[in-house]
Amino acid sequence: MVAVNMGKNVHGNMHTRHTRKKKWSELSPMARFGTIVTATVQLTLLIAAQRDLSRRPAGEIRGSKALWRVATFVNFIGPATYFTVGVKRRPTTKSAPQAARARFTGR
Protein backbone atom coordinates (compact mmCIF):
# COMPACT_ATOMS: atom_id res chain seq x y z
CA MET A 1 0.00 0.00 0.00
CA VAL A 2 1.39 3.40 -0.97
CA ALA A 3 0.75 6.38 1.25
CA VAL A 4 0.37 9.69 -0.54
CA ASN A 5 1.14 12.92 1.28
CA MET A 6 -1.28 15.53 -0.03
CA GLY A 7 -0.22 18.32 2.25
CA LYS A 8 -0.06 19.08 5.90
CA ASN A 9 -3.63 20.23 6.47
CA VAL A 10 -5.67 18.88 3.55
CA HIS A 11 -8.83 18.36 5.56
CA GLY A 12 -8.73 21.87 6.96
CA ASN A 13 -8.10 23.38 3.53
CA MET A 14 -11.16 21.65 2.12
CA HIS A 15 -13.44 23.40 4.57
CA THR A 16 -12.04 26.86 4.03
CA ARG A 17 -13.12 26.85 0.36
CA HIS A 18 -16.81 26.40 1.16
CA THR A 19 -18.91 29.46 1.81
CA ARG A 20 -21.59 29.33 4.45
CA LYS A 21 -25.20 28.91 3.46
CA LYS A 22 -27.17 32.10 3.03
CA LYS A 23 -30.04 32.87 5.34
CA TRP A 24 -33.48 33.40 3.83
CA SER A 25 -33.23 37.13 4.52
CA GLU A 26 -29.95 37.28 2.55
CA LEU A 27 -31.44 35.80 -0.63
CA SER A 28 -32.42 38.05 -3.52
CA PRO A 29 -36.12 38.32 -4.37
CA MET A 30 -35.58 36.17 -7.50
CA ALA A 31 -33.77 33.50 -5.46
CA ARG A 32 -36.63 33.47 -2.96
CA PHE A 33 -39.18 33.20 -5.78
CA GLY A 34 -37.23 30.36 -7.41
CA THR A 35 -37.01 28.51 -4.12
CA ILE A 36 -40.75 28.86 -3.50
CA VAL A 37 -41.63 27.73 -7.03
CA THR A 38 -39.27 24.75 -6.82
CA ALA A 39 -40.65 23.72 -3.43
CA THR A 40 -44.23 24.05 -4.71
CA VAL A 41 -43.53 21.87 -7.75
CA GLN A 42 -41.75 19.30 -5.57
CA LEU A 43 -44.60 19.16 -3.06
CA THR A 44 -47.21 18.92 -5.82
CA LEU A 45 -45.39 16.00 -7.45
CA LEU A 46 -45.07 14.25 -4.09
CA ILE A 47 -48.76 14.68 -3.27
CA ALA A 48 -49.82 13.56 -6.75
CA ALA A 49 -47.65 10.43 -6.56
CA GLN A 50 -48.81 9.53 -3.05
CA ARG A 51 -52.44 10.08 -3.99
CA ASP A 52 -52.06 7.99 -7.15
CA LEU A 53 -50.46 5.20 -5.11
CA SER A 54 -53.40 5.24 -2.72
CA ARG A 55 -56.01 5.04 -5.47
CA ARG A 56 -54.33 2.78 -8.05
CA PRO A 57 -54.74 -1.01 -7.66
CA ALA A 58 -51.51 -2.93 -6.97
CA GLY A 59 -51.91 -4.80 -10.26
CA GLU A 60 -51.41 -1.56 -12.20
CA ILE A 61 -48.10 -0.76 -10.47
CA ARG A 62 -44.71 -2.27 -11.28
CA GLY A 63 -43.22 -3.44 -8.00
CA SER A 64 -44.27 -2.92 -4.42
CA LYS A 65 -46.54 -0.06 -3.39
CA ALA A 66 -44.51 0.34 -0.18
CA LEU A 67 -41.29 0.66 -2.13
CA TRP A 68 -42.79 3.30 -4.41
CA ARG A 69 -44.15 5.21 -1.40
CA VAL A 70 -40.63 5.52 -0.02
CA ALA A 71 -39.13 6.27 -3.45
CA THR A 72 -41.48 9.19 -4.08
CA PHE A 73 -39.88 11.08 -1.19
CA VAL A 74 -36.63 11.43 -3.20
CA ASN A 75 -36.96 15.01 -4.51
CA PHE A 76 -38.08 15.27 -8.13
CA ILE A 77 -36.55 11.96 -9.13
CA GLY A 78 -38.87 9.77 -7.03
CA PRO A 79 -42.27 10.99 -8.28
CA ALA A 80 -41.01 11.37 -11.86
CA THR A 81 -39.67 7.82 -11.83
CA TYR A 82 -42.89 6.49 -10.34
CA PHE A 83 -45.03 8.10 -13.07
CA THR A 84 -42.70 7.08 -15.91
CA VAL A 85 -41.60 3.60 -14.77
CA GLY A 86 -43.76 2.48 -11.86
CA VAL A 87 -47.20 2.89 -13.41
CA LYS A 88 -48.22 0.26 -15.95
CA ARG A 89 -49.75 1.88 -19.00
CA ARG A 90 -52.86 0.42 -20.53
CA PRO A 91 -52.38 -0.55 -24.17
CA THR A 92 -54.30 1.75 -26.47
CA THR A 93 -55.96 0.25 -29.49
CA LYS A 94 -56.85 3.46 -31.35
CA SER A 95 -56.03 7.09 -30.76
CA ALA A 96 -58.89 9.51 -30.11
CA PRO A 97 -58.92 10.96 -33.67
CA GLN A 98 -58.88 7.44 -35.15
CA ALA A 99 -61.73 6.33 -32.90
CA ALA A 100 -63.79 9.40 -33.82
CA ARG A 101 -63.09 8.83 -37.52
CA ALA A 102 -64.10 5.15 -37.18
CA ARG A 103 -67.42 6.14 -35.58
CA PHE A 104 -68.09 8.71 -38.29
CA THR A 105 -67.24 6.45 -41.23
CA GLY A 106 -68.56 3.28 -39.66
CA ARG A 107 -65.18 1.43 -39.77
C-alpha positions in Angstrom: 0.0 0.0 0.0 1.4 3.4 -1.0 0.8 6.4 1.3 0.4 9.7 -0.5 1.1 12.9 1.3 -1.3 15.5 0.0 -0.2 18.3 2.2 -0.1 19.1 5.9 -3.6 20.2 6.5 -5.7 18.9 3.5 -8.8 18.4 5.6 -8.7 21.9 7.0 -8.1 23.4 3.5 -11.2 21.6 2.1 -13.4 23.4 4.6 -12.0 26.9 4.0 -13.1 26.8 0.4 -16.8 26.4 1.2 -18.9 29.5 1.8 -21.6 29.3 4.5 -25.2 28.9 3.5 -27.2 32.1 3.0 -30.0 32.9 5.3 -33.5 33.4 3.8 -33.2 37.1 4.5 -30.0 37.3 2.6 -31.4 35.8 -0.6 -32.4 38.1 -3.5 -36.1 38.3 -4.4 -35.6 36.2 -7.5 -33.8 33.5 -5.5 -36.6 33.5 -3.0 -39.2 33.2 -5.8 -37.2 30.4 -7.4 -37.0 28.5 -4.1 -40.7 28.9 -3.5 -41.6 27.7 -7.0 -39.3 24.7 -6.8 -40.7 23.7 -3.4 -44.2 24.0 -4.7 -43.5 21.9 -7.8 -41.7 19.3 -5.6 -44.6 19.2 -3.1 -47.2 18.9 -5.8 -45.4 16.0 -7.5 -45.1 14.2 -4.1 -48.8 14.7 -3.3 -49.8 13.6 -6.7 -47.6 10.4 -6.6 -48.8 9.5 -3.1 -52.4 10.1 -4.0 -52.1 8.0 -7.1 -50.5 5.2 -5.1 -53.4 5.2 -2.7 -56.0 5.0 -5.5 -54.3 2.8 -8.1 -54.7 -1.0 -7.7 -51.5 -2.9 -7.0 -51.9 -4.8 -10.3 -51.4 -1.6 -12.2 -48.1 -0.8 -10.5 -44.7 -2.3 -11.3 -43.2 -3.4 -8.0 -44.3 -2.9 -4.4 -46.5 -0.1 -3.4 -44.5 0.3 -0.2 -41.3 0.7 -2.1 -42.8 3.3 -4.4 -44.2 5.2 -1.4 -40.6 5.5 0.0 -39.1 6.3 -3.4 -41.5 9.2 -4.1 -39.9 11.1 -1.2 -36.6 11.4 -3.2 -37.0 15.0 -4.5 -38.1 15.3 -8.1 -36.6 12.0 -9.1 -38.9 9.8 -7.0 -42.3 11.0 -8.3 -41.0 11.4 -11.9 -39.7 7.8 -11.8 -42.9 6.5 -10.3 -45.0 8.1 -13.1 -42.7 7.1 -15.9 -41.6 3.6 -14.8 -43.8 2.5 -11.9 -47.2 2.9 -13.4 -48.2 0.3 -15.9 -49.7 1.9 -19.0 -52.9 0.4 -20.5 -52.4 -0.6 -24.2 -54.3 1.8 -26.5 -56.0 0.3 -29.5 -56.8 3.5 -31.3 -56.0 7.1 -30.8 -58.9 9.5 -30.1 -58.9 11.0 -33.7 -58.9 7.4 -35.2 -61.7 6.3 -32.9 -63.8 9.4 -33.8 -63.1 8.8 -37.5 -64.1 5.2 -37.2 -67.4 6.1 -35.6 -68.1 8.7 -38.3 -67.2 6.4 -41.2 -68.6 3.3 -39.7 -65.2 1.4 -39.8 
